[in-house]
Amino acid sequence: MSSNATTHTTLGSSVILDPFIAGIPRLMSAEETIRVVGVGRTKFYAMIKSGEAPPHVVIGGKRLFAVDDVAAWINTRKRQSAA
């Protein structure tokens, strides 16, 4: 079984849900996102506070970032710096 798949049991049978098929975005922790973005932790949290960081959700007290949102955020900044 893939480490990215989720197993869901319904009426005694197991169904494997692939996040892409189920429409569920892959999520990264703040620490993973910091590594991808390439800024320091303090700077990143300042960016969150000011609204400059990628969009995120808070689930179970953890700040999580969708991989697609982070990629789009990075690509937007690449285009801005090229202009």
C-alpha positions as CSV (number, residue, x, y, z in Angstrom):
1,M,0.0,0.0,0.0
2,S,1.3,3.5,-0.9
3,S,2.2,5.7,2.1
4,N,0.1,8.4,0.5
5,A,-3.1,6.3,0.4
6,T,-5.6,6.3,3.2
7,T,-7.5,3.1,4.2
8,H,-11.1,3.5,5.0
9,T,-13.2,0.7,6.4
10,T,-16.9,0.5,5.6
11,L,-19.0,-2.4,6.7
12,G,-16.0,-4.7,7.2
13,S,-14.4,-4.0,3.8
14,S,-11.3,-1.9,3.2
15,V,-11.2,0.7,0.5
16,I,-8.0,2.5,-0.4
17,L,-8.5,6.2,-1.1
18,D,-5.9,7.8,-3.2
19,P,-5.8,11.5,-2.3
20,F,-5.7,12.6,-5.9
21,I,-8.7,10.4,-6.9
22,A,-10.7,11.5,-3.9
23,G,-9.9,15.2,-4.6
24,I,-8.1,15.6,-1.3
25,P,-5.0,17.8,-1.6
26,R,-1.7,16.5,-0.3
27,L,-0.7,18.6,2.7
28,M,2.6,19.6,4.2
29,S,3.5,20.8,7.7
30,A,4.8,24.3,8.3
31,E,8.3,22.8,8.7
32,E,8.1,21.0,5.4
33,T,6.8,24.1,3.7
34,I,9.6,26.2,5.2
35,R,12.2,23.8,3.7
36,V,10.5,24.0,0.2
37,V,10.1,27.8,0.3
38,G,13.7,28.2,1.5
39,V,13.3,30.9,4.1
40,G,14.0,30.8,7.8
41,R,11.4,29.8,10.4
42,T,11.1,33.3,11.9
43,K,10.7,34.9,8.5
44,F,8.1,32.4,7.4
45,Y,6.0,32.9,10.5
46,A,6.2,36.7,9.9
47,M,5.1,36.1,6.3
48,I,2.1,34.1,7.7
49,K,1.2,36.9,10.1
50,S,1.4,39.6,7.3
51,G,-0.5,37.4,4.8
52,E,2.4,37.0,2.4
53,A,2.8,33.2,2.9
54,P,0.9,30.5,0.9
55,P,-2.7,29.8,2.0
56,H,-3.0,27.3,4.8
57,V,-5.6,25.4,7.0
58,V,-5.4,24.6,10.6
59,I,-6.4,21.1,11.5
60,G,-6.0,19.7,15.0
61,G,-3.9,22.7,16.0
62,K,-1.5,22.1,13.1
63,R,-0.9,24.6,10.3
64,L,-1.0,22.7,7.0
65,F,-0.2,23.8,3.4
66,A,-1.6,22.1,0.3
67,V,1.3,21.2,-2.1
68,D,-0.6,22.7,-5.0
69,D,-1.1,26.0,-3.2
70,V,2.6,26.2,-2.3
71,A,3.6,25.4,-5.9
72,A,1.2,28.1,-7.2
73,W,2.5,30.6,-4.6
74,I,6.1,29.9,-5.7
75,N,5.3,30.2,-9.4
76,T,3.5,33.5,-8.8
77,R,6.7,34.9,-7.1
78,K,8.8,33.6,-10.0
79,R,6.7,35.4,-12.5
80,Q,6.8,38.6,-10.4
81,S,10.6,38.5,-10.1
82,A,11.0,37.9,-13.8
83,A,8.9,41.0,-14.7
